[in-house]
Amino acid sequence: MKARSILFLFSAIVAWAGNTSSNVPVTSYVTDVSASGTAYYVQSDGQAGPVHGVIGEYDNGFQGVTSILNANTYNHEPPGDWQLDLLSSTVRSMRLTLSSLNEVPAGQTGYTVPPNPPFMGTQNLVSKIEEKCTAISLDLGTMNHVGQTIICPAIFRFNWSSTTFYRAYMTGSWGGYAPESTQIQIQCNSLGSNGFCNDWFVDPIPVVNADGTTSPGQAIGRLVSFPVHNGAETNHGDFYMTFHVHITRP
């Protein structure tokens, strides 16, 4: 029976992989404030999406938005890594806060160099956020029970000028980009008719309290700048990153 179950799961994954040689459209909902009313450091642009009319909704193929499970994966993992890409949009963006309140200070875990961000405060930015689960042989699309979680690398990118763009690496030990940073958590909320997850939450890894309960966490991201036309990266310090994204298929 166990062998038969494993064979069924393998066959289902192969079948899904065979049906997803192209990108899978998803809808991404970026939340602005937590349940307690605290503003996240990564927020939506405050606009409602054109399909469902929800604030913070980003619909694939509308308004220059790309919201997909990317078919171009690492390790041939189906069906793809989630990305919300606004780099080609002229009307949608995300907001990012960089301030003394979310700088990682000297002496704290995650500190590397004195923080030196390109701005202080909150800015609407032409940006992109994506996870890299398949790089460590995980995949949100093959999650198959409600409440299941996986921990993955992620990157937030934003354009700042015609000559410079920035990334906030939340990649942990993966890739050697920012080993002091922390990864993100993806949680499955519901299953589709094929038995695989079709609804997810993306958050910083929660904090486990002494009594076994959990509290919302905050990721550590290393902020790095790059010249648009080649050149070395510059470390601008580490920042606490908070966010909450709801992804649905479609």
N, C-alpha and C positions, 0 to 999 in steps of 0.2 A: 504493500500500500504506500509506504514512504517513497519507494523508487518511482511508483506511478505518479505520485503527487509532484515529485521533482521533475519528472519528464513533462508533465502537464505545464508546470510553470515555465520550464525552458522553452517549450513549444509556443506558449503564449507570448513570451518575450521575443522569440524569433519572428512570430507572426506580426507583432507590433513593429519590430524593426523593419520588416519587409514593407510595411505600409507607411513608413515615415522617412522615406528617402528625401523628402522635402521638409521645410520648416513647418511646425505645428502652431497655428495661431492660438494665442491665449489672450485673455483680458487681464490687465494688471491694475489693481486699485492701490494707490499709495495713500496711506493715512497720515493726517497732519498732527493729531494729538492722541495721547494715550487714553485709556479708560479713566485715568485719574485726572485728565485735563492737562497733562504736561506736554508741551510742544516737542515733537521729535526734531532731531538735528537734520534729518533728511525728510523733506515734505514734498507734497505735490505742488503744482503751480496754482492750486485753488480753483481751477476750471472744472466744469462738468464735462464728462465724456459725451460724445455725440450719439452713442447707441443706447445707453441706459440712463443718461442724465445724472450720474452720480459724481459728486465732487471727488477729484483725484483719480478718476477712471481714465485709463489709456487703452484705446481700442486699436488693434493691429490693422494697418491699412488706411486709417483715418488720420487726417491732420499731420501727415508726415511721420506718424508713430509706427515703430516696429516693436511689437510685443509678441514674442515667440518662444517656443522651444526650438533651439537652433539645431538643425540636422547635422551641422559640421561639428561632430563631437570628438573628444579624446577617447581612445581605447575602444572605439566602435560601440559605445554604449547607446542604446536607444532610450527615448526618442530624441533627446537633446537637452542642452543646458538652457535655462531660462535667461532671457535678456529683455530689458526694456530700453530701447535705443531711440533717443530723441535728437540725435546729432544731425539728422536731415530735416527736422521739423522747424518751421518758421513761426509756429504759433504755440507750441507746447514746450514746457521745460520742467525742471524740478528745482526746489529750493534747498540750499545747503547753508547751515549755520556753522561758522568757525569763529570762536571767541575764547576769551580767557576762561569761560565756564566749562568748555569741553576740551581744552588743551590737556594733554598728559604732562603733569609737572615733573620736574627733576626729582629723582629719588623714588618715583612710583613705577610699578611694573608697566612696561610698554614705552618708557621714555627712551629716546635715542639722541636727539639734538634739540636745542631750543626751538620752539615752534615759531615759524615764520610764514604764515599763510599769505596769499595774495590779497586778501581782504579780511576785515573784521566785521562781524555781524552776519546778516542773512542776505543772500543773493539768489535771484532767479538765474539758473544756469542752463545752457545747452549741454545736455548730459546723457549719460548712459550708465545703467547698473546691470550687472550680470553675475551669475554664479558659475563656478567651474567644477561642479560635482563630478563630471565624467573624467576629469583629470586625475581623480583619486578613485576611479572605478565605482562611483556611486551614480545614481540617476533618479531624479525626482519622479520621472514618468513610470518607473517600474516599482515604485512604492505600492504596496498592496494590502495595507490594512489601516484603518482609521486610527489616528493617534501616533502612527509611526513617525519617527524623526530621523533626519540625517544631518551631519555637520559637514559643511563644504566651504572651500575658498570662495571669495567674492571680490569684485573690483567695482568701485564707483569712479567714473571718468567725467570730467567736465572741461569744456573749452573756455579759455580765459581771454586770449587775444589771437590775432592772426599768426602769431609766432610761437605761442606757448599753450600747451594743454596740461592738465593735472590728472593724477590718479590717486585715489585713496585705496591702498592695498589692505584688504581684510583677508589675508591669505594664510596666516600662520606659518607652519613649516613648509607649505607647498611652494615650490618654485624658487625659493631662496630670495624672494622679493622683499619680504618684511617679516622676518621670523618672530619679532616681538608683537606682531599684530595678532588678532584673533579672528576666527572664521565665523560663519553665520549658521543658523539652524533653519531647516525647512521641515514643516510639519504637514502631514496628510490629514485632510478634513473629511473627505468623502471619496467614494469609489464610483467609477463609471460602469457601464454595462459589461465592459471587458474585464472587470475585476481589478483594474489598476486605478491609481489615484487620479482625480480630475479637478481637485480643489486643494490649494496649499496656502500656508502662511509662511512668510519669510521674516525672520527676526534675528536680532543678536541672540547669542546663546544665553538662556535664562540662568539666573543665579539660584543655586540650591541652598536653601536655608538649613540651619541646624536641626529644625524639627521635620525636615524632609519636604516641606513645601517649596515652591519656586516663586521667584520674583522676576520681573522683567530685567534683562541684562543690558549691557552696552558693549558694543564691539569696540576694539581698538584698531584704527586705521592709520597706516603711515601715508602721509601726504607727500607726493613726489611730483615734480614738474619735469616736462620734457620739451625740448625745442621741436616745433612742428617738422622742420627739415633737418633731421638727424641731430646728433649731439648727445652728451652725457646727461643722465638724470640728476636732479638735485633733491635731496631729502629736506623737506620743510617741517619735519616734526610729526608727532603722533597726536591723534585726536580721538576722543570718545565719539562713537557714532551710534545714534539710536534711530530706529525706523520700524515700520510695520507695513508689509505689503501682502495683499491678498491676491492670489492668482487663480483664475478659473479657466477651464477649458470647455467651450470656447470663450 
